[in-house]
Structures are given as structure tokens and as C-alpha cells.
Amino acid sequence: MAEVQSCKEAFERMPTVFNKDAAKGLDAVFQFDLSGDGGGKWNVAVKNEACEVKDGAHPSPNVTISMAAQDYVDMVNGKANPQMLFMSGKLRIAGDLGLAMRMQSVFPQ
């Protein structure tokens, strides 16, 4: 799959890479707060083996993922390792850490 050029493009692509088998039994909202050029807020609701991506902040997400927009684009494109970003403090997670770790299987790039 071609590389994404922006956060907006990455979120537009999310439903096409969604793995409903990996999402079985999942009922959660992922909030993304991405800073810097091309950043913004998006939330992704996963329920009944379906996903819905929306612009903006969700009032009660299960997990919030915060990072720089460019780091997010690099991570989606496989140029940055999410574990390394987390360990270096560039990726911050508030809420359910286990849920954040499921992202890679639910939304494989």
C-alpha cells in the first residue's frame, strides 16, 4: 500500500485497513491528539466489528494517544517504531495501555 502523506490521509485510510477479525468483542474509542503541522484531533470508534472515524475530540475515549503529527505519519508508514516512540516519550498514552497495543492488529498498515 502506498505511503500516507498526512495525518488526514492516514485517518481516511483507516476503514480500508480495518481488521474486523482482530476487533472481535472490542467496544472502544481511540482518541488521537496529534500536534504540529498537519496535526489535529480524531477519534476512532470500534464496535460490532466495525469502525467509524470522526474529526475532533470524543467526550469519553477509552484511550488517548498523543504525539507529533510527523511521528504519527512516520509510524503509519512503518518508518518509526511505536514502542521506541513510546519509550522515548514521543508517544504518550492515557487510559487503557492494552487497548493502545491492540491498534497494530486492528489497524495493520
N, C-alpha and C positions, 0 to 999 in steps of 0.2 A: 504494500500500500504506500502511496506517495506521502512524503512528509507534510505535516501541517505547518503553516507559516505563521499562525496566530492562535491565541487562546480561543477566540471566537470560532475559528475553523475547527479546533480540537473538540469543542463542545457540540458543534453542529454534526461532527462525525460520530460522536458517542453512541447514538442509537444504532448506527450501522455496524459497530464493533461489539455491541452488547451481547454477552453470552448468557442466554436465559437459563441454560442448564446450571451454570455456576451460581445463578441468582435464586435457585430454588429455595423457597422458605424465607427469603430475605424481604424485609419490610423496613426500609431505612431511607433517610435523606442525607445525602452528602452535600455539604456546603463548601464551595471553593472561593476563597478570598485571595485574589491574585493582584499584586501590587506592581507599579511601574508602567512603562509604556505598553499599551495593548492589554493591560490588566482589566480587572473588573470583578464582579460577583456573579456567580452562577450557582444553581442548586440542581441536584440530580436526585429525583425520587425513584426508588426501585421498589416495586410491589407487584405481586401476582405475576412474576416472571416477565415484567415489562419495565421500561424505564422512560422517564419524562424529564427532559432538560429544560430549565427555565432560567431567564436572566434574573439577577437580583438575589437578595438575601431571603432565606427561608426563616420563619419565626422560631422554629424549634428543630434544627437539624440534629441528627444522631452523632455526626462527626463533622468538624470543620477543619479544612486543610488550607493552610496559609503559606504562601510562598511568592517569590517574584515571578512575574508573567513569563520572562525569558527562561527561567529554570523549569517552569511547567511545560513550555513548548519543547525544550530540550529533553525533558523526561518522557513526554508523549512520543517523541521521535526516537527514543532509545539512546540518546546521546548523554543522558545523565541518569545515574542510578538512584532510585528513590531512597534506598537505605542509606546511601552515602549523603544525600541531601539532608536527610533527617538527622544523621549523626553529626553533621557539620552545622546544624542549626538553621539551614536554609529552608527546610521544610518543617513546618510546625503543625502539630495535630492536637486538636482539642476535642475531647469526647472519647468515643469508642475506638481505641487503637486497633483492636482486632478487625473492626469493620473497615478501617482505612487499609489494612493489609489485604483485605479481600478484593480491593479495587482492581488489582492486577489480573485476577482471574475473571472478574465480572466484566471488565472492560479491557480485554487484551488488545495491545496495539501491534 
